[in-house]
Every structure is written in structure tokens, then in C-alpha cells.
Amino acid sequence: MTKARIYLCLSLVWMAIIFAFSNQAYSGRITETYLGAANVPVRKLGHVTEFAILALLYLKTLSSYLGGKLAQNKPFRGQIILHALALALAVAYAALDEWHQAFVPGRSSSFSDVLVDTTGMVIALGLSLFLTFRRRKKGPSVQSP
């Protein structure tokens, strides 16, 4: 199995995990009994984390399939395009996830949750882009004898 297919499979598995969490009826009430006042912050941190991971998986998948073609002439521009595509796909999935929650008993759909999800994506992809540019700016390391 190629690297690209492995990343694609990991992305699909992670999407299924997010779907499974979103499909739990009355999950907010259930976690509130255990977490009390920490319920909302813990759940929002979960949103940030799960969608940060999804965005990075999308980035690796896109890089595996398209990275070479986009990086041939303009590597910096190619990286920006890959990161933007990963962000767009992840935001679209976050919106679909919220729409799906509108049909789950005891759950609601919230645009603010899409914004929370997007925050995680932007942090993860921003850090990835920063590290990518920093690595390329330094160039290959040269070891002295």
C-alpha cells in the first residue's frame, strides 16, 4: 500500500471517528454528569483537537497525491495551496458534521462549533506552514568534518 493510500485511509477512519462521536445522543448531558463545570471547556478542546488532527491528515493526504506536482516550479506557492485545500476540506467536513448533529436526539447544530473546529485547523495548519517555510529557508544542514 502506498503512502498516499495510507494517509487517505487514516483520513477516512478519523472522519468516521468524528461521525461516531457526533452521532451520540445526549452526549453533552452525559459528559456534564462526569465533568460538571469543566464540561464545556473540555468538549470545546475536543473539537479543536479532533479537527486539528483531521486537517493535518488531509494535508498529508493531499501532499502525497499532489505535492510533487505543486512543488515543481514554485515550492512555497505549492505549500500554501496544499494547506489552503486541507483547510477548505476540513471546514467543509466540520460544517457537514454540525449539520448532521441537527438530526441527532439531544444534540444541536451550532455555527460557533464550526468556528471552534476551524480554530484547531488554523492552529495546526499554521504551525505546519511555519515549520515548512522555516525548514526550507534554512536549507539542508551541512555537517563539518
Buried (B, 14 or more C-beta within 10 A) or exposed (E): EEEBEEBBEBBEEBBEEBEEBBBBEEBBEEBBEEEEEEBEEEBBEBBBBBBBBBBBBBBBBBBBBBBEEBBEEEBEEBBBBBBEBBBEBBBEBBBBBBEBBEEBEEBEBEEEBBEBBBBBBBBBBEEBBEEBBEEEEEEEEEEEE
